[in-house]
Amino acid sequence: MKTYLIIFGSTGNLMYKKLLPAISSLIKKKLFPDDLHILAVARRDCTLEDYLEEAKEQATAEVDWEEISKRIDYFKMDINNVEHYQELAKKVGYKDTLKMIYLAVPPKLISPIAKGIYEGGLVKKGNIDERIVFEKPFGEDLQSAKEINQMLWSYFDEKQIYRIDHYLGKEMIQNILTVRFANRLFQESWSNHAIESVTLIAKESEGVLSRAAYYDKVGAIKDMVQSHLMQMAALIAMEDPISLNANDIRDQKVDAIKHLSFDQNYILGQYDGYLSAEGVEKNSHTETLFFGRAFIQTKRFEGVPFYFLTGKKLGEKCSEIIIKFKRGDYQDKLFASKEIPNNKLIIKIAPEDGIEFQMNTKSPGLDSFIEKASLDYCHACRAVGNLPEAYEKLLLDLYKGQTTLFARWDEIETAWKKVSEIDKKKGNMFNYQSYQDVKDKVNQDFKEDIL
């Protein structure tokens, strides 16, 4: 069987900075087949040599250009011309071919390209060896997401559609299931019996940069809560799947999100300087920060608050999940005169990959003070610089037809329904200059030390 990776939008940053390095790495590791052929599709009129020269200038990660040049062709495409899709289909062939079609394009171009792919005969509806893959955002709200999905379903079956949220390709996101289900210590305590709270964090150090015009129409809730943070919450809160089969896992994730509801006590913020960014509307009320509390009404997690924090200009780029365990009645009686910190499990997703478990020990010396100690596992350290990029894992799963790390439509629909319940008019908007401002605001409004 011949194998084609066809990438629309091949002159964009995603191709140069993420996809080409990931493809090169998978070829080097011999995880892609020897007959893999790459078709770089774009609207620009240029030769393959010119394209490769530009790609070399733009790429910021290691790429084996000699190997890539053996496998790649450039195809100029007018996305509104069905004859061009027919030419592309002839070039690839119709039989015994695995086709992976990657739409590395803005959301507005997905519809005309999907139509052209189908009408031009590049993909036949129902053939699971002909796959279409595209990136979030999956719409700008529930209605637009439904419209995009209905459009896709008119040309492809759900089993042919691979929706990428690159967060799901990150090592420690994948590792959550292993931590939960391969360690009896945590499996036995993964409920409201032992867990006091869960905090999901996705902080960014930069502002909106060149995405200002897009971001101003979306904001932190739609950009991050609906996708990244909701996926993290689902993996933490889901019930035990009957197997590690993709659909069994995704069934449980959907069920967890269905049982999630935000309360109406939340904080919206804008960083100082946002309104002066090019592309942002004057007097914009778009939030660049969201802090909110949700509850997941299942027997396992009833009464446990899930705190969501995401925002721009928060001093550092950091994504992590903090699981705070309750103090036990017995230990409080036994050490009544001493302050006993809560145990915490911290799953570090970015920029470092790892797990930290905070436990209590006696301090060294003659006194009997209790102090916090950490068991800290650095996942990236073990890889000695060879930890795979999220896109490597996602491209490899795309090739293998493994769908666990790709978002199914009912996951997306349910997540959009949940964030649409957040009434931003009730939010408490404030301006912030630093992460400390945010911490002070959260602790003041929620009357507890959360961050």
FENDAGI-V388233 format. One record per residue. N is the residue number from 1. PHI is phi in whole degrees, -180 to 180 (999 if undefined). PSI is psi in whole degrees, -180 to 180 (* if undefined). D_FIRST is the distance of its C-alpha to the first C-alpha in whole Angstrom. Layout:
n=N phi=PHI psi=PSI d_first=D_FIRST
n=N phi=PHI psi=PSI d_first=D_FIRST
This chain:
n=1 phi=999 psi=128 d_first=0
n=2 phi=-75 psi=149 d_first=4
n=3 phi=-124 psi=122 d_first=6
n=4 phi=-120 psi=135 d_first=10
n=5 phi=-113 psi=109 d_first=13
n=6 phi=-108 psi=119 d_first=16
n=7 phi=-117 psi=111 d_first=19
n=8 phi=-82 psi=139 d_first=22
n=9 phi=84 psi=36 d_first=26
n=10 phi=-76 psi=-3 d_first=24
n=11 phi=-103 psi=17 d_first=28
n=12 phi=-101 psi=170 d_first=29
n=13 phi=-62 psi=-37 d_first=30
n=14 phi=-59 psi=-43 d_first=28
n=15 phi=-65 psi=-50 d_first=25
n=16 phi=-69 psi=-42 d_first=27
n=17 phi=-96 psi=-21 d_first=29
n=18 phi=-122 psi=-53 d_first=26
n=19 phi=-71 psi=-49 d_first=23
n=20 phi=-61 psi=-46 d_first=23
n=21 phi=-61 psi=-39 d_first=24
n=22 phi=-67 psi=-44 d_first=22
n=23 phi=-61 psi=-45 d_first=19
n=24 phi=-60 psi=-42 d_first=21
n=25 phi=-65 psi=-42 d_first=22
n=26 phi=-68 psi=-34 d_first=19
n=27 phi=-66 psi=-44 d_first=17
n=28 phi=-61 psi=-38 d_first=20
n=29 phi=-82 psi=2 d_first=20
n=30 phi=59 psi=35 d_first=17
n=31 phi=-96 psi=-15 d_first=16
n=32 phi=-100 psi=151 d_first=13
n=33 phi=-69 psi=157 d_first=10
n=34 phi=-63 psi=-26 d_first=11
n=35 phi=-93 psi=13 d_first=9
n=36 phi=-58 psi=130 d_first=10
n=37 phi=-124 psi=134 d_first=12
n=38 phi=-107 psi=128 d_first=15
n=39 phi=-112 psi=112 d_first=17
n=40 phi=-89 psi=111 d_first=20
n=41 phi=-107 psi=130 d_first=22
n=42 phi=-159 psi=170 d_first=26
n=43 phi=-86 psi=-17 d_first=29
n=44 phi=-71 psi=143 d_first=30
n=45 phi=-90 psi=102 d_first=31
n=46 phi=-155 psi=164 d_first=30
n=47 phi=-84 psi=166 d_first=28
n=48 phi=-62 psi=-40 d_first=25
n=49 phi=-62 psi=-45 d_first=28
n=50 phi=-63 psi=-40 d_first=30
n=51 phi=-64 psi=-45 d_first=28
n=52 phi=-65 psi=-35 d_first=27
n=53 phi=-64 psi=-43 d_first=31
n=54 phi=-66 psi=-40 d_first=31
n=55 phi=-61 psi=-41 d_first=29
n=56 phi=-64 psi=-37 d_first=30
n=57 phi=-71 psi=-35 d_first=34
n=58 phi=-88 psi=-29 d_first=33
n=59 phi=-66 psi=138 d_first=30
n=60 phi=-113 psi=-3 d_first=33
n=61 phi=-120 psi=168 d_first=30
n=62 phi=-67 psi=132 d_first=29
n=63 phi=-137 psi=133 d_first=26
n=64 phi=-84 psi=90 d_first=25
n=65 phi=-66 psi=-32 d_first=25
n=66 phi=-63 psi=-43 d_first=24
n=67 phi=-71 psi=-42 d_first=21
n=68 phi=-61 psi=-42 d_first=20
n=69 phi=-64 psi=-23 d_first=21
n=70 phi=-75 psi=-21 d_first=19
n=71 phi=-114 psi=-7 d_first=16
n=72 phi=-111 psi=144 d_first=18
n=73 phi=-128 psi=153 d_first=19
n=74 phi=-107 psi=135 d_first=22
n=75 phi=-130 psi=115 d_first=22
n=76 phi=-77 psi=134 d_first=25
n=77 phi=-137 psi=131 d_first=25
n=78 phi=-96 psi=111 d_first=28
n=79 phi=-67 psi=-11 d_first=27
n=80 phi=-100 psi=5 d_first=30
n=81 phi=-109 psi=108 d_first=28
n=82 phi=-63 psi=-28 d_first=26
n=83 phi=-64 psi=-33 d_first=25
n=84 phi=-66 psi=-37 d_first=24
n=85 phi=-67 psi=-38 d_first=21
n=86 phi=-64 psi=-40 d_first=21
n=87 phi=-63 psi=-41 d_first=20
n=88 phi=-65 psi=-40 d_first=18
n=89 phi=-63 psi=-41 d_first=16
n=90 phi=-65 psi=-39 d_first=16
n=91 phi=-62 psi=-39 d_first=15
n=92 phi=-80 psi=-38 d_first=12
n=93 phi=101 psi=163 d_first=11
n=94 phi=-110 psi=-21 d_first=11
n=95 phi=-120 psi=151 d_first=8
n=96 phi=50 psi=48 d_first=5
n=97 phi=-134 psi=129 d_first=5
n=98 phi=-91 psi=118 d_first=7
n=99 phi=-115 psi=120 d_first=10
n=100 phi=-113 psi=112 d_first=13
n=101 phi=-109 psi=111 d_first=16
n=102 phi=-101 psi=121 d_first=19
n=103 phi=-97 psi=88 d_first=23
n=104 phi=-91 psi=59 d_first=25
n=105 phi=-132 psi=163 d_first=28
n=106 phi=-62 psi=154 d_first=31
n=107 phi=-54 psi=-35 d_first=31
n=108 phi=-67 psi=-18 d_first=33
n=109 phi=-94 psi=-7 d_first=30
n=110 phi=-64 psi=-43 d_first=27
n=111 phi=-62 psi=-53 d_first=29
n=112 phi=-64 psi=-33 d_first=29
n=113 phi=-71 psi=-43 d_first=25
n=114 phi=-59 psi=-43 d_first=24
n=115 phi=-62 psi=-45 d_first=26
n=116 phi=-65 psi=-40 d_first=24
n=117 phi=-59 psi=-43 d_first=20
n=118 phi=-73 psi=-50 d_first=21
n=119 phi=-69 psi=-27 d_first=23
n=120 phi=-84 psi=-3 d_first=21
n=121 phi=80 psi=14 d_first=18
n=122 phi=-72 psi=-31 d_first=16
n=123 phi=-134 psi=139 d_first=16
n=124 phi=-106 psi=129 d_first=17
n=125 phi=-59 psi=129 d_first=19
n=126 phi=99 psi=-14 d_first=18
n=127 phi=-84 psi=107 d_first=14
n=128 phi=-73 psi=-7 d_first=14
n=129 phi=-88 psi=4 d_first=10
n=130 phi=-122 psi=106 d_first=12
n=131 phi=-120 psi=140 d_first=15
n=132 phi=-116 psi=135 d_first=18
n=133 phi=-133 psi=140 d_first=20
n=134 phi=-150 psi=164 d_first=24
n=135 phi=-95 psi=159 d_first=27
n=136 phi=-65 psi=155 d_first=30
n=137 phi=-81 psi=143 d_first=33
n=138 phi=-95 psi=70 d_first=32
n=139 phi=91 psi=172 d_first=35
n=140 phi=-108 psi=-8 d_first=38
n=141 phi=-167 psi=-179 d_first=40
n=142 phi=-61 psi=-42 d_first=39
n=143 phi=-65 psi=-48 d_first=39
n=144 phi=-67 psi=-34 d_first=37
n=145 phi=-64 psi=-42 d_first=34
n=146 phi=-63 psi=-41 d_first=35
n=147 phi=-65 psi=-43 d_first=34
n=148 phi=-62 psi=-43 d_first=31
n=149 phi=-67 psi=-42 d_first=30
n=150 phi=-62 psi=-38 d_first=31
n=151 phi=-61 psi=-47 d_first=29
n=152 phi=-64 psi=-40 d_first=26
n=153 phi=-67 psi=-21 d_first=26
n=154 phi=-74 psi=-17 d_first=27
n=155 phi=-115 psi=-27 d_first=23
n=156 phi=-137 psi=154 d_first=21
n=157 phi=-80 psi=157 d_first=22
n=158 phi=-57 psi=-35 d_first=23
n=159 phi=-70 psi=-14 d_first=20
n=160 phi=-93 psi=-9 d_first=18
n=161 phi=-101 psi=125 d_first=21
n=162 phi=-120 psi=110 d_first=21
n=163 phi=-100 psi=121 d_first=24
n=164 phi=-95 psi=124 d_first=25
n=165 phi=-115 psi=104 d_first=28
n=166 phi=-60 psi=-18 d_first=28
n=167 phi=-58 psi=-34 d_first=31
n=168 phi=-70 psi=-15 d_first=29
n=169 phi=-87 psi=-8 d_first=27
n=170 phi=-70 psi=144 d_first=30
n=171 phi=-54 psi=-48 d_first=30
n=172 phi=-77 psi=-23 d_first=34
n=173 phi=-64 psi=-44 d_first=33
n=174 phi=-64 psi=-30 d_first=30
n=175 phi=-77 psi=-15 d_first=33
n=176 phi=-57 psi=-43 d_first=35
n=177 phi=-65 psi=-37 d_first=34
n=178 phi=-67 psi=-45 d_first=34
n=179 phi=-59 psi=-45 d_first=38
n=180 phi=-68 psi=-48 d_first=38
n=181 phi=-105 psi=-8 d_first=37
n=182 phi=-107 psi=7 d_first=37
n=183 phi=-131 psi=111 d_first=41
n=184 phi=-62 psi=-34 d_first=43
n=185 phi=-51 psi=-47 d_first=46
n=186 phi=-86 psi=-36 d_first=44
n=187 phi=-59 psi=-38 d_first=43
n=188 phi=-73 psi=-25 d_first=46
n=189 phi=-110 psi=13 d_first=48
n=190 phi=-88 psi=67 d_first=45
n=191 phi=-165 psi=178 d_first=47
n=192 phi=-68 psi=-11 d_first=51
n=193 phi=-64 psi=-34 d_first=53
n=194 phi=-121 psi=-23 d_first=52
n=195 phi=-95 psi=129 d_first=50
n=196 phi=-90 psi=-41 d_first=53
n=197 phi=-161 psi=162 d_first=50
n=198 phi=-130 psi=129 d_first=47
n=199 phi=-119 psi=125 d_first=47
n=200 phi=-111 psi=121 d_first=43
n=201 phi=-125 psi=134 d_first=44
n=202 phi=-140 psi=90 d_first=42
n=203 phi=-96 psi=146 d_first=44
n=204 phi=-126 psi=143 d_first=43
n=205 phi=-86 psi=-31 d_first=46
n=206 phi=-87 psi=166 d_first=45
n=207 phi=-87 psi=-152 d_first=46
n=208 phi=-81 psi=-18 d_first=44
n=209 phi=52 psi=-132 d_first=44
n=210 phi=-78 psi=-4 d_first=42
n=211 phi=-91 psi=11 d_first=41
n=212 phi=-56 psi=-47 d_first=44
n=213 phi=-62 psi=-41 d_first=44
n=214 phi=-70 psi=-48 d_first=41
n=215 phi=-62 psi=-35 d_first=42
n=216 phi=-65 psi=-21 d_first=46
n=217 phi=-90 psi=-9 d_first=44
n=218 phi=-117 psi=-64 d_first=42
n=219 phi=87 psi=172 d_first=44
n=220 phi=-64 psi=-36 d_first=44
n=221 phi=-64 psi=-51 d_first=43
n=222 phi=-74 psi=-32 d_first=41
n=223 phi=-75 psi=-39 d_first=39
n=224 phi=-123 psi=-41 d_first=39
n=225 phi=-68 psi=-46 d_first=41
n=226 phi=-62 psi=-28 d_first=38
n=227 phi=-111 psi=-81 d_first=35
n=228 phi=-58 psi=-55 d_first=35
n=229 phi=-69 psi=-35 d_first=39
n=230 phi=-66 psi=-38 d_first=38
n=231 phi=-66 psi=-41 d_first=35
n=232 phi=-61 psi=-45 d_first=37
n=233 phi=-62 psi=-41 d_first=39
n=234 phi=-64 psi=-40 d_first=37
n=235 phi=-68 psi=-32 d_first=36
n=236 phi=-75 psi=-41 d_first=39
n=237 phi=-93 psi=-15 d_first=41
n=238 phi=-60 psi=151 d_first=38
n=239 phi=-76 psi=167 d_first=39
n=240 phi=-63 psi=125 d_first=37
n=241 phi=-75 psi=156 d_first=34
n=242 phi=-75 psi=-18 d_first=33
n=243 phi=-160 psi=176 d_first=30
n=244 phi=-91 psi=14 d_first=28
n=245 phi=-61 psi=143 d_first=25
n=246 phi=-54 psi=-47 d_first=25
n=247 phi=-71 psi=-32 d_first=26
n=248 phi=-65 psi=-41 d_first=29
n=249 phi=-67 psi=-46 d_first=30
n=250 phi=-69 psi=-31 d_first=30
n=251 phi=-59 psi=-44 d_first=32
n=252 phi=-71 psi=-35 d_first=35
n=253 phi=-64 psi=-44 d_first=34
n=254 phi=-61 psi=-43 d_first=35
n=255 phi=-63 psi=-39 d_first=38
n=256 phi=-63 psi=-44 d_first=39
n=257 phi=-65 psi=-37 d_first=39
n=258 phi=-60 psi=-32 d_first=41
n=259 phi=-90 psi=2 d_first=44
n=260 phi=-90 psi=139 d_first=44
n=261 phi=-146 psi=136 d_first=47
n=262 phi=-85 psi=140 d_first=49
n=263 phi=-85 psi=172 d_first=53
n=264 phi=-94 psi=17 d_first=54
n=265 phi=-105 psi=96 d_first=56
n=266 phi=-147 psi=168 d_first=53
n=267 phi=-121 psi=132 d_first=54
n=268 phi=-114 psi=142 d_first=52
n=269 phi=-143 psi=161 d_first=53
n=270 phi=-131 psi=132 d_first=53
n=271 phi=-76 psi=148 d_first=53
n=272 phi=-61 psi=129 d_first=56
n=273 phi=103 psi=-11 d_first=54
n=274 phi=-61 psi=-42 d_first=52
n=275 phi=-67 psi=-17 d_first=54
n=276 phi=-93 psi=-3 d_first=54
n=277 phi=-70 psi=139 d_first=50
n=278 phi=-65 psi=127 d_first=49
n=279 phi=104 psi=-11 d_first=47
n=280 phi=-90 psi=132 d_first=49
n=281 phi=-67 psi=146 d_first=52
n=282 phi=-61 psi=136 d_first=55
n=283 phi=60 psi=31 d_first=57
n=284 phi=-61 psi=141 d_first=53
n=285 phi=-106 psi=18 d_first=53
n=286 phi=-69 psi=132 d_first=49
n=287 phi=-84 psi=136 d_first=49
n=288 phi=-104 psi=0 d_first=48
n=289 phi=-143 psi=140 d_first=48
n=290 phi=-136 psi=130 d_first=48
n=291 phi=-129 psi=124 d_first=50
n=292 phi=-147 psi=166 d_first=50
n=293 phi=-122 psi=135 d_first=50
n=294 phi=-131 psi=158 d_first=48
n=295 phi=-126 psi=144 d_first=49
n=296 phi=-112 psi=108 d_first=46
n=297 phi=-84 psi=69 d_first=48
n=298 phi=-121 psi=164 d_first=46
n=299 phi=-60 psi=-36 d_first=48
n=300 phi=-68 psi=-42 d_first=47
n=301 phi=-119 psi=13 d_first=48
n=302 phi=-55 psi=128 d_first=50
n=303 phi=87 psi=-6 d_first=53
n=304 phi=-91 psi=119 d_first=51
n=305 phi=-75 psi=136 d_first=51
n=306 phi=-107 psi=115 d_first=47
n=307 phi=-97 psi=132 d_first=48
n=308 phi=-112 psi=125 d_first=46
n=309 phi=-132 psi=126 d_first=46
n=310 phi=-149 psi=146 d_first=45
n=311 phi=-178 psi=161 d_first=46
n=312 phi=-91 psi=160 d_first=46
n=313 phi=54 psi=49 d_first=49
n=314 phi=-110 psi=26 d_first=49
n=315 phi=86 psi=-27 d_first=50
n=316 phi=-157 psi=158 d_first=46
n=317 phi=-93 psi=116 d_first=43
n=318 phi=-154 psi=126 d_first=42
n=319 phi=-125 psi=128 d_first=40
n=320 phi=-160 psi=163 d_first=41
n=321 phi=-121 psi=126 d_first=42
n=322 phi=-113 psi=115 d_first=46
n=323 phi=-104 psi=113 d_first=47
n=324 phi=-100 psi=123 d_first=50
n=325 phi=-93 psi=152 d_first=52
n=326 phi=-72 psi=153 d_first=55
n=327 phi=-81 psi=142 d_first=58
n=328 phi=-85 psi=150 d_first=59
n=329 phi=-59 psi=-40 d_first=63
n=330 phi=-67 psi=-44 d_first=64
n=331 phi=-67 psi=-32 d_first=63
n=332 phi=-67 psi=-36 d_first=65
n=333 phi=-71 psi=-41 d_first=68
n=334 phi=-69 psi=-37 d_first=68
n=335 phi=-117 psi=50 d_first=67
n=336 phi=-60 psi=-31 d_first=69
n=337 phi=-91 psi=3 d_first=71
n=338 phi=-120 psi=148 d_first=68
n=339 phi=-83 psi=122 d_first=65
n=340 phi=-111 psi=114 d_first=62
n=341 phi=-65 psi=151 d_first=59
n=342 phi=-70 psi=143 d_first=56
n=343 phi=-68 psi=144 d_first=53
n=344 phi=-137 psi=140 d_first=50
n=345 phi=-110 psi=120 d_first=46
n=346 phi=-114 psi=116 d_first=44
n=347 phi=-97 psi=111 d_first=41
n=348 phi=-94 psi=123 d_first=40
n=349 phi=-106 psi=-41 d_first=37
n=350 phi=-158 psi=148 d_first=38
n=351 phi=-78 psi=-19 d_first=39
n=352 phi=-95 psi=147 d_first=39
n=353 phi=-105 psi=126 d_first=37
n=354 phi=174 psi=-177 d_first=39
n=355 phi=-136 psi=134 d_first=41
n=356 phi=-124 psi=131 d_first=45
n=357 phi=-116 psi=119 d_first=47
n=358 phi=-96 psi=122 d_first=51
n=359 phi=-128 psi=172 d_first=53
n=360 phi=-106 psi=138 d_first=57
n=361 phi=-138 psi=166 d_first=59
n=362 phi=-77 psi=137 d_first=63
n=363 phi=-70 psi=150 d_first=64
n=364 phi=-63 psi=147 d_first=65
n=365 phi=117 psi=-171 d_first=69
n=366 phi=-81 psi=-23 d_first=72
n=367 phi=-79 psi=168 d_first=71
n=368 phi=-114 psi=41 d_first=69
n=369 phi=-71 psi=146 d_first=67
n=370 phi=-99 psi=132 d_first=63
n=371 phi=-133 psi=161 d_first=61
n=372 phi=-86 psi=133 d_first=57
n=373 phi=-124 psi=155 d_first=55
n=374 phi=-122 psi=134 d_first=51
n=375 phi=-99 psi=110 d_first=48
n=376 phi=-118 psi=118 d_first=46
n=377 phi=-107 psi=120 d_first=42
n=378 phi=-99 psi=106 d_first=40
n=379 phi=-68 psi=-41 d_first=36
n=380 phi=-65 psi=-33 d_first=36
n=381 phi=-62 psi=-38 d_first=38
n=382 phi=-68 psi=-24 d_first=36
n=383 phi=-81 psi=-10 d_first=33
n=384 phi=48 psi=52 d_first=35
n=385 phi=83 psi=-1 d_first=34
n=386 phi=-111 psi=22 d_first=30
n=387 phi=-65 psi=127 d_first=30
n=388 phi=-68 psi=145 d_first=27
n=389 phi=-68 psi=156 d_first=27
n=390 phi=-56 psi=-37 d_first=26
n=391 phi=-70 psi=-26 d_first=24
n=392 phi=-62 psi=-48 d_first=22
n=393 phi=-63 psi=-43 d_first=22
n=394 phi=-68 psi=-40 d_first=21
n=395 phi=-68 psi=-38 d_first=18
n=396 phi=-66 psi=-43 d_first=17
n=397 phi=-66 psi=-36 d_first=18
n=398 phi=-60 psi=-45 d_first=16
n=399 phi=-63 psi=-42 d_first=13
n=400 phi=-80 psi=-11 d_first=13
n=401 phi=77 psi=22 d_first=15
n=402 phi=-91 psi=124 d_first=18
n=403 phi=-109 psi=4 d_first=21
n=404 phi=-55 psi=-41 d_first=24
n=405 phi=-91 psi=9 d_first=25
n=406 phi=-109 psi=146 d_first=24
n=407 phi=-80 psi=127 d_first=27
n=408 phi=-83 psi=156 d_first=27
n=409 phi=-59 psi=-42 d_first=29
n=410 phi=-68 psi=-26 d_first=32
n=411 phi=-64 psi=-46 d_first=32
n=412 phi=-66 psi=-45 d_first=33
n=413 phi=-60 psi=-46 d_first=35
n=414 phi=-66 psi=-41 d_first=37
n=415 phi=-64 psi=-41 d_first=38
n=416 phi=-63 psi=-40 d_first=39
n=417 phi=-60 psi=-40 d_first=41
n=418 phi=-70 psi=-43 d_first=43
n=419 phi=-73 psi=-23 d_first=43
n=420 phi=-70 psi=-16 d_first=45
n=421 phi=-79 psi=-12 d_first=47
n=422 phi=-79 psi=114 d_first=49
n=423 phi=-90 psi=102 d_first=52
n=424 phi=-65 psi=-20 d_first=52
n=425 phi=-65 psi=-24 d_first=55
n=426 phi=-90 psi=-8 d_first=57
n=427 phi=-71 psi=156 d_first=55
n=428 phi=-101 psi=89 d_first=57
n=429 phi=-73 psi=135 d_first=56
n=430 phi=-147 psi=160 d_first=58
n=431 phi=-95 psi=140 d_first=57
n=432 phi=-134 psi=151 d_first=56
n=433 phi=-109 psi=-22 d_first=56
n=434 phi=-151 psi=170 d_first=55
n=435 phi=-66 psi=-31 d_first=53
n=436 phi=-63 psi=-38 d_first=57
n=437 phi=-59 psi=-42 d_first=58
n=438 phi=-67 psi=-46 d_first=55
n=439 phi=-58 psi=-45 d_first=56
n=440 phi=-63 psi=-41 d_first=59
n=441 phi=-66 psi=-44 d_first=59
n=442 phi=-63 psi=-48 d_first=56
n=443 phi=-65 psi=-33 d_first=59
n=444 phi=-71 psi=-47 d_first=62
n=445 phi=-73 psi=-34 d_first=60
n=446 phi=-99 psi=-6 d_first=59
n=447 phi=57 psi=38 d_first=62
n=448 phi=-159 psi=157 d_first=60
n=449 phi=-84 psi=93 d_first=58
n=450 phi=-96 psi=-48 d_first=54
n=451 phi=-91 psi=* d_first=53
